[in-house]
């Protein structure tokens, strides 16, 4: 059965290569990574940590998700994955994203959810409300603005105007709070780490206000890591590098199908039926989840 999966993934490799091109067609990409144990890697112990990198991007109405297996978490990896991309890149605060985030043609966004989590960790061990809770209150107000925009179904331009009128002043108050308490807080304390984390990413945290199409956090791509995290509890590891590559290929296809409103099993049947007859790039592109004709899908 493992060999079947490896052969199917190998046959679908060209599909995922086309999906990779789709990622860079849009003006927004969200990116994250998660650990994966891979056995039988050359010159590496079976306990050495490898990674699955995840990208969410593509055209707004044709989302695409790709998973890529790499042995390390080096900063050159996101640069390699996004070598043809220009636009907005949203990530967490991991320093490995700095290299590609500072590249000409890319505007780097940070994730407010990661900032919030660090202040939540402080509140959990605090006996009374303090600076961390004040910071969380401001962050809660920023998310309230996003909920209002969602409830009113605002356009991108309307959302941008709402953010400029409401979110921008909140950010300024939050900045004053953090600056005022930075020098008075031990840098190695949980609160000090939370304050410094936020201030070090301040420029990137504010970028989303500039464009109503951008997101306040990176939760969208983090949700795409969840299938890997849940899977690890069942299959624990990939038995070899080829297996990790196959895993990445099939997760890319399945999660992109879901993102485009397709039932994964039905789409896979359609893909496996029609892929052998597709000989040109145009014919293969027509088989991608975001371009497939749904009536044909239902007929399989």
ABEGO torsion letter per residue (X at the ends): XAAAAAAAAAAAAAAAAAAAAAAAABABBBBBBBBBBBBGBBGBBAABBBBBBBBBBEBAABBBBBBBBBABABAAAAAAAAAABBEBBBBBABAAAAAAAABBGBBBBBBAAAAAAAAAAAAAABABBBAAAAAAAAAAAAAAAAAAAAAAGBBAAAAAAAAAAAAAAAAAAAAAAAAAAAAABBAABAAAAAAAAAAAAAAAAAAAAABAABBABAAAAAAAAAAAAAAAAAAGBBABAAAAAAAAAAAAAAAAAAAAGBBAAAAAAAAAAAAAABABAAAAAAABAAABBAAAAAAX
